Amino acid sequence: MTAGGLQRGSYIWCIKGPTYLANFGSVTLAGAPTTQVEMGLMKAGDLDGDNVVNTSDFNFLRGNFGIGGAPPIWVGGP
């Protein structure tokens, strides 16, 4: 990610991808041209995008079980 326009200081970050639970953390920008941030392992299973793995996600998975290729299809998802 490019953060060239951000001022020095502490920031809270959040990263979330389709079908993954969000990861959160903090980073301090000290004016260096590059800052490395470890964002951790992305845990999968959030098929409806609400950042919770529950029966709703299971029902999406069950409805798409055996269909190869792309991630499960849901209504109202990302």
A tleap script that builds the chain and sets N, CA, C and O, in Angstrom:
source leaprc.protein.ff14SB
mol = sequence {
  NMET THR ALA GLY GLY LEU GLN ARG GLY SER
  TYR ILE TRP CYS ILE LYS GLY PRO THR TYR
  LEU ALA ASN PHE GLY SER VAL THR LEU ALA
  GLY ALA PRO THR THR GLN VAL GLU MET GLY
  LEU MET LYS ALA GLY ASP LEU ASP GLY ASP
  ASN VAL VAL ASN THR SER ASP PHE ASN PHE
  LEU ARG GLY ASN PHE GLY ILE GLY GLY ALA
  PRO PRO ILE TRP VAL GLY GLY CPRO
}
set mol.1.N position { 0.833 -1.167 0.000 }
set mol.1.CA position { 0.000 0.000 0.000 }
set mol.1.C position { 0.880 1.233 0.000 }
set mol.1.O position { 1.936 1.235 0.632 }
set mol.2.N position { 0.476 2.259 -0.681 }
set mol.2.CA position { 1.193 3.521 -0.702 }
set mol.2.C position { 0.639 4.432 0.385 }
set mol.2.O position { -0.567 4.668 0.457 }
set mol.3.N position { 1.523 4.934 1.220 }
set mol.3.CA position { 1.110 5.818 2.307 }
set mol.3.C position { 1.866 7.140 2.247 }
set mol.3.O position { 2.077 7.788 3.272 }
set mol.4.N position { 2.271 7.538 1.046 }
set mol.4.CA position { 3.087 8.722 0.864 }
set mol.4.C position { 2.453 10.012 1.366 }
set mol.4.O position { 3.176 10.928 1.758 }
set mol.5.N position { 1.150 10.113 1.366 }
set mol.5.CA position { 0.484 11.337 1.793 }
set mol.5.C position { 0.196 11.412 3.280 }
set mol.5.O position { -0.345 12.413 3.750 }
set mol.6.N position { 0.542 10.382 4.030 }
set mol.6.CA position { 0.258 10.370 5.465 }
set mol.6.C position { 1.366 11.058 6.254 }
set mol.6.O position { 2.544 10.958 5.911 }
set mol.7.N position { 0.975 11.752 7.304 }
set mol.7.CA position { 1.942 12.404 8.181 }
set mol.7.C position { 2.561 11.384 9.123 }
set mol.7.O position { 2.024 10.293 9.312 }
set mol.8.N position { 3.696 11.747 9.714 }
set mol.8.CA position { 4.325 10.897 10.724 }
set mol.8.C position { 3.357 10.720 11.887 }
set mol.8.O position { 2.576 11.617 12.206 }
set mol.9.N position { 3.422 9.550 12.511 }
set mol.9.CA position { 2.567 9.284 13.656 }
set mol.9.C position { 2.128 7.840 13.705 }
set mol.9.O position { 2.567 7.015 12.903 }
set mol.10.N position { 1.259 7.538 14.651 }
set mol.10.CA position { 0.738 6.185 14.840 }
set mol.10.C position { -0.607 6.049 14.147 }
set mol.10.O position { -1.449 6.944 14.204 }
set mol.11.N position { -0.788 4.914 13.494 }
set mol.11.CA position { -2.022 4.629 12.768 }
set mol.11.C position { -2.507 3.228 13.115 }
set mol.11.O position { -1.709 2.337 13.407 }
set mol.12.N position { -3.815 3.045 13.081 }
set mol.12.CA position { -4.420 1.721 13.227 }
set mol.12.C position { -4.814 1.274 11.825 }
set mol.12.O position { -5.440 2.028 11.080 }
set mol.13.N position { -4.444 0.042 11.465 }
set mol.13.CA position { -4.785 -0.492 10.152 }
set mol.13.C position { -5.752 -1.651 10.279 }
set mol.13.O position { -5.840 -2.298 11.322 }
set mol.14.N position { -6.478 -1.902 9.196 }
set mol.14.CA position { -7.409 -3.027 9.097 }
set mol.14.C position { -7.279 -3.567 7.677 }
set mol.14.O position { -7.261 -2.801 6.713 }
set mol.15.N position { -7.188 -4.880 7.555 }
set mol.15.CA position { -7.122 -5.514 6.244 }
set mol.15.C position { -8.157 -6.637 6.213 }
set mol.15.O position { -8.262 -7.422 7.155 }
set mol.16.N position { -8.925 -6.705 5.113 }
set mol.16.CA position { -9.943 -7.749 4.962 }
set mol.16.C position { -10.093 -8.060 3.488 }
set mol.16.O position { -10.193 -7.158 2.657 }
set mol.17.N position { -10.108 -9.332 3.174 }
set mol.17.CA position { -10.334 -9.775 1.809 }
set mol.17.C position { -11.623 -10.568 1.741 }
set mol.17.O position { -12.146 -10.996 2.770 }
set mol.18.N position { -12.144 -10.770 0.529 }
set mol.18.CA position { -13.355 -11.578 0.390 }
set mol.18.C position { -13.123 -12.970 0.977 }
set mol.18.O position { -12.089 -13.588 0.720 }
set mol.19.N position { -14.038 -13.442 1.731 }
set mol.19.CA position { -14.061 -14.748 2.407 }
set mol.19.C position { -13.089 -14.841 3.583 }
set mol.19.O position { -12.930 -15.925 4.145 }
set mol.20.N position { -12.433 -13.748 3.976 }
set mol.20.CA position { -11.489 -13.773 5.096 }
set mol.20.C position { -11.971 -12.894 6.243 }
set mol.20.O position { -12.684 -11.913 6.033 }
set mol.21.N position { -11.570 -13.261 7.462 }
set mol.21.CA position { -11.817 -12.415 8.620 }
set mol.21.C position { -10.815 -11.269 8.618 }
set mol.21.O position { -9.697 -11.420 8.127 }
set mol.22.N position { -11.207 -10.134 9.161 }
set mol.22.CA position { -10.344 -8.960 9.186 }
set mol.22.C position { -9.222 -9.126 10.204 }
set mol.22.O position { -9.394 -9.767 11.240 }
set mol.23.N position { -8.073 -8.538 9.890 }
set mol.23.CA position { -6.960 -8.414 10.822 }
set mol.23.C position { -6.772 -6.933 11.122 }
set mol.23.O position { -6.932 -6.092 10.237 }
set mol.24.N position { -6.432 -6.613 12.371 }
set mol.24.CA position { -6.221 -5.239 12.803 }
set mol.24.C position { -4.859 -5.134 13.464 }
set mol.24.O position { -4.335 -6.123 13.976 }
set mol.25.N position { -4.290 -3.956 13.455 }
set mol.25.CA position { -3.022 -3.720 14.126 }
set mol.25.C position { -2.689 -2.250 14.102 }
set mol.25.O position { -3.518 -1.420 13.728 }
set mol.26.N position { -1.473 -1.929 14.501 }
set mol.26.CA position { -1.036 -0.535 14.496 }
set mol.26.C position { 0.347 -0.441 13.881 }
set mol.26.O position { 1.105 -1.410 13.865 }
set mol.27.N position { 0.659 0.733 13.380 }
set mol.27.CA position { 1.959 1.008 12.778 }
set mol.27.C position { 2.315 2.459 13.087 }
set mol.27.O position { 1.443 3.327 13.128 }
set mol.28.N position { 3.594 2.710 13.303 }
set mol.28.CA position { 4.081 4.065 13.497 }
set mol.28.C position { 4.908 4.452 12.283 }
set mol.28.O position { 5.883 3.783 11.942 }
set mol.29.N position { 4.510 5.539 11.634 }
set mol.29.CA position { 5.250 6.054 10.494 }
set mol.29.C position { 6.205 7.127 10.996 }
set mol.29.O position { 5.792 8.107 11.616 }
set mol.30.N position { 7.494 6.924 10.715 }
set mol.30.CA position { 8.524 7.829 11.232 }
set mol.30.C position { 9.171 8.651 10.127 }
set mol.30.O position { 10.193 9.294 10.368 }
set mol.31.N position { 8.613 8.650 8.938 }
set mol.31.CA position { 9.161 9.429 7.840 }
set mol.31.C position { 10.069 8.647 6.911 }
set mol.31.O position { 10.579 9.207 5.941 }
set mol.32.N position { 10.287 7.364 7.183 }
set mol.32.CA position { 11.114 6.531 6.302 }
set mol.32.C position { 10.386 6.335 4.971 }
set mol.32.O position { 9.156 6.333 4.937 }
set mol.33.N position { 11.132 6.168 3.876 }
set mol.33.CA position { 10.481 5.971 2.576 }
set mol.33.C position { 9.697 4.655 2.499 }
set mol.33.O position { 8.745 4.544 1.726 }
set mol.34.N position { 10.099 3.656 3.304 }
set mol.34.CA position { 9.417 2.362 3.316 }
set mol.34.C position { 9.254 1.899 4.755 }
set mol.34.O position { 10.180 2.007 5.559 }
set mol.35.N position { 8.075 1.383 5.076 }
set mol.35.CA position { 7.817 0.799 6.395 }
set mol.35.C position { 7.203 -0.570 6.184 }
set mol.35.O position { 6.164 -0.695 5.536 }
set mol.36.N position { 7.838 -1.598 6.727 }
set mol.36.CA position { 7.327 -2.960 6.619 }
set mol.36.C position { 6.375 -3.233 7.784 }
set mol.36.O position { 6.667 -2.881 8.927 }
set mol.37.N position { 5.233 -3.864 7.488 }
set mol.37.CA position { 4.251 -4.200 8.515 }
set mol.37.C position { 3.806 -5.641 8.298 }
set mol.37.O position { 3.350 -5.988 7.208 }
set mol.38.N position { 3.932 -6.481 9.316 }
set mol.38.CA position { 3.434 -7.860 9.265 }
set mol.38.C position { 1.954 -7.825 9.632 }
set mol.38.O position { 1.591 -7.383 10.722 }
set mol.39.N position { 1.108 -8.287 8.731 }
set mol.39.CA position { -0.330 -8.226 8.945 }
set mol.39.C position { -0.927 -9.558 9.345 }
set mol.39.O position { -2.139 -9.661 9.532 }
set mol.40.N position { -0.099 -10.577 9.480 }
set mol.40.CA position { -0.562 -11.841 10.027 }
set mol.40.C position { -1.271 -12.734 9.032 }
set mol.40.O position { -1.490 -12.361 7.880 }
set mol.41.N position { -1.619 -13.903 9.490 }
set mol.41.CA position { -2.318 -14.908 8.703 }
set mol.41.C position { -3.784 -14.527 8.560 }
set mol.41.O position { -4.445 -14.196 9.544 }
set mol.42.N position { -4.284 -14.574 7.343 }
set mol.42.CA position { -5.692 -14.283 7.102 }
set mol.42.C position { -6.497 -15.571 7.304 }
set mol.42.O position { -6.281 -16.564 6.610 }
set mol.43.N position { -7.420 -15.540 8.258 }
set mol.43.CA position { -8.270 -16.702 8.535 }
set mol.43.C position { -9.471 -16.674 7.599 }
set mol.43.O position { -10.166 -15.664 7.491 }
set mol.44.N position { -9.704 -17.797 6.923 }
set mol.44.CA position { -10.777 -17.891 5.931 }
set mol.44.C position { -12.076 -18.383 6.563 }
set mol.44.O position { -12.084 -18.904 7.679 }
set mol.45.N position { -13.160 -18.207 5.834 }
set mol.45.CA position { -14.446 -18.767 6.240 }
set mol.45.C position { -15.579 -17.767 6.284 }
set mol.45.O position { -16.730 -18.167 6.458 }
set mol.46.N position { -15.301 -16.476 6.133 }
set mol.46.CA position { -16.344 -15.442 6.193 }
set mol.46.C position { -16.933 -15.246 4.800 }
set mol.46.O position { -16.542 -14.328 4.080 }
set mol.47.N position { -17.861 -16.099 4.427 }
set mol.47.CA position { -18.378 -16.097 3.067 }
set mol.47.C position { -19.399 -15.010 2.792 }
set mol.47.O position { -19.623 -14.669 1.630 }
set mol.48.N position { -20.033 -14.448 3.832 }
set mol.48.CA position { -21.023 -13.405 3.586 }
set mol.48.C position { -20.509 -12.004 3.907 }
set mol.48.O position { -21.271 -11.041 3.821 }
set mol.49.N position { -19.223 -11.868 4.277 }
set mol.49.CA position { -18.609 -10.557 4.450 }
set mol.49.C position { -18.939 -9.813 5.715 }
set mol.49.O position { -18.660 -8.617 5.798 }
set mol.50.N position { -19.535 -10.476 6.736 }
set mol.50.CA position { -19.892 -9.774 7.972 }
set mol.50.C position { -18.830 -9.875 9.057 }
set mol.50.O position { -19.063 -9.449 10.188 }
set mol.51.N position { -17.671 -10.430 8.732 }
set mol.51.CA position { -16.529 -10.585 9.644 }
set mol.51.C position { -16.814 -11.529 10.809 }
set mol.51.O position { -16.216 -11.405 11.878 }
set mol.52.N position { -17.724 -12.467 10.597 }
set mol.52.CA position { -18.046 -13.514 11.572 }
set mol.52.C position { -18.198 -14.818 10.800 }
set mol.52.O position { -18.794 -14.836 9.724 }
set mol.53.N position { -17.662 -15.907 11.341 }
set mol.53.CA position { -17.881 -17.218 10.731 }
set mol.53.C position { -18.966 -17.912 11.549 }
set mol.53.O position { -18.774 -18.210 12.728 }
set mol.54.N position { -20.109 -18.167 10.909 }
set mol.54.CA position { -21.245 -18.753 11.628 }
set mol.54.C position { -22.077 -19.614 10.677 }
set mol.54.O position { -21.616 -19.975 9.594 }
set mol.55.N position { -23.294 -19.936 11.081 }
set mol.55.CA position { -24.140 -20.815 10.268 }
set mol.55.C position { -24.507 -20.195 8.925 }
set mol.55.O position { -24.719 -20.917 7.950 }
set mol.56.N position { -24.583 -18.876 8.861 }
set mol.56.CA position { -24.864 -18.223 7.584 }
set mol.56.C position { -23.773 -18.567 6.568 }
set mol.56.O position { -24.071 -18.872 5.413 }
set mol.57.N position { -22.504 -18.518 7.002 }
set mol.57.CA position { -21.392 -18.877 6.113 }
set mol.57.C position { -21.464 -20.352 5.732 }
set mol.57.O position { -21.206 -20.715 4.585 }
set mol.58.N position { -21.814 -21.194 6.693 }
set mol.58.CA position { -21.947 -22.621 6.412 }
set mol.58.C position { -23.022 -22.869 5.359 }
set mol.58.O position { -22.837 -23.694 4.464 }
set mol.59.N position { -24.142 -22.159 5.462 }
set mol.59.CA position { -25.226 -22.347 4.486 }
set mol.59.C position { -24.786 -21.944 3.080 }
set mol.59.O position { -25.167 -22.602 2.111 }
set mol.60.N position { -23.994 -20.877 2.945 }
set mol.60.CA position { -23.449 -20.509 1.638 }
set mol.60.C position { -22.540 -21.609 1.116 }
set mol.60.O position { -22.603 -21.974 -0.058 }
set mol.61.N position { -21.697 -22.132 1.989 }
set mol.61.CA position { -20.778 -23.199 1.602 }
set mol.61.C position { -21.553 -24.448 1.184 }
set mol.61.O position { -21.253 -25.064 0.161 }
set mol.62.N position { -22.544 -24.810 1.980 }
set mol.62.CA position { -23.352 -25.994 1.689 }
set mol.62.C position { -24.050 -25.858 0.338 }
set mol.62.O position { -24.114 -26.822 -0.426 }
set mol.63.N position { -24.577 -24.665 0.036 }
set mol.63.CA position { -25.281 -24.443 -1.220 }
set mol.63.C position { -24.368 -24.475 -2.437 }
set mol.63.O position { -24.834 -24.672 -3.559 }
set mol.64.N position { -23.073 -24.282 -2.220 }
set mol.64.CA position { -22.115 -24.247 -3.324 }
set mol.64.C position { -21.165 -25.434 -3.317 }
set mol.64.O position { -20.244 -25.497 -4.133 }
set mol.65.N position { -21.377 -26.370 -2.411 }
set mol.65.CA position { -20.475 -27.512 -2.279 }
set mol.65.C position { -20.442 -28.325 -3.565 }
set mol.65.O position { -21.485 -28.649 -4.133 }
set mol.66.N position { -19.245 -28.650 -4.017 }
set mol.66.CA position { -19.087 -29.449 -5.217 }
set mol.66.C position { -18.990 -28.643 -6.496 }
set mol.66.O position { -18.707 -29.196 -7.559 }
set mol.67.N position { -19.224 -27.324 -6.405 }
set mol.67.CA position { -19.099 -26.454 -7.570 }
set mol.67.C position { -17.651 -25.976 -7.602 }
set mol.67.O position { -17.215 -25.282 -6.684 }
set mol.68.N position { -16.917 -26.324 -8.615 }
set mol.68.CA position { -15.502 -25.967 -8.689 }
set mol.68.C position { -15.286 -24.539 -9.138 }
set mol.68.O position { -16.201 -23.885 -9.639 }
set mol.69.N position { -14.069 -24.065 -8.955 }
set mol.69.CA position { -13.671 -22.774 -9.494 }
set mol.69.C position { -13.760 -21.635 -8.511 }
set mol.69.O position { -13.091 -21.656 -7.477 }
set mol.70.N position { -14.566 -20.648 -8.809 }
set mol.70.CA position { -14.632 -19.399 -8.057 }
set mol.70.C position { -15.180 -19.603 -6.648 }
set mol.70.O position { -15.779 -20.638 -6.355 }
set mol.71.N position { -14.970 -18.601 -5.764 }
set mol.71.CA position { -15.541 -18.674 -4.416 }
set mol.71.C position { -17.063 -18.781 -4.473 }
set mol.71.O position { -17.660 -18.488 -5.509 }
set mol.72.N position { -17.694 -19.194 -3.383 }
set mol.72.CA position { -19.158 -19.330 -3.355 }
set mol.72.C position { -19.880 -18.057 -3.750 }
set mol.72.O position { -19.389 -16.949 -3.532 }
set mol.73.N position { -21.036 -18.234 -4.326 }
set mol.73.CA position { -21.864 -17.109 -4.777 }
set mol.73.C position { -22.910 -16.821 -3.701 }
set mol.73.O position { -23.573 -17.737 -3.213 }
set mol.74.N position { -23.056 -15.547 -3.333 }
set mol.74.CA position { -24.058 -15.160 -2.356 }
set mol.74.C position { -24.715 -13.888 -2.805 }
set mol.74.O position { -24.186 -13.168 -3.651 }
set mol.75.N position { -25.890 -13.601 -2.231 }
set mol.75.CA position { -26.640 -12.399 -2.582 }
set mol.75.C position { -26.234 -11.296 -1.613 }
set mol.75.O position { -26.227 -11.512 -0.401 }
set mol.76.N position { -25.900 -10.138 -2.120 }
set mol.76.CA position { -25.548 -8.997 -1.281 }
set mol.76.C position { -24.111 -8.992 -0.834 }
set mol.76.O position { -23.729 -8.121 -0.052 }
set mol.77.N position { -23.295 -9.918 -1.287 }
set mol.77.CA position { -21.894 -9.977 -0.897 }
set mol.77.C position { -21.047 -9.026 -1.709 }
set mol.77.O position { -21.534 -8.362 -2.624 }
set mol.78.N position { -19.740 -8.967 -1.357 }
set mol.78.CA position { -18.849 -8.058 -2.079 }
set mol.78.C position { -18.651 -8.469 -3.531 }
set mol.78.O position { -17.926 -7.801 -4.268 }
savepdb mol mol.pdb
quit
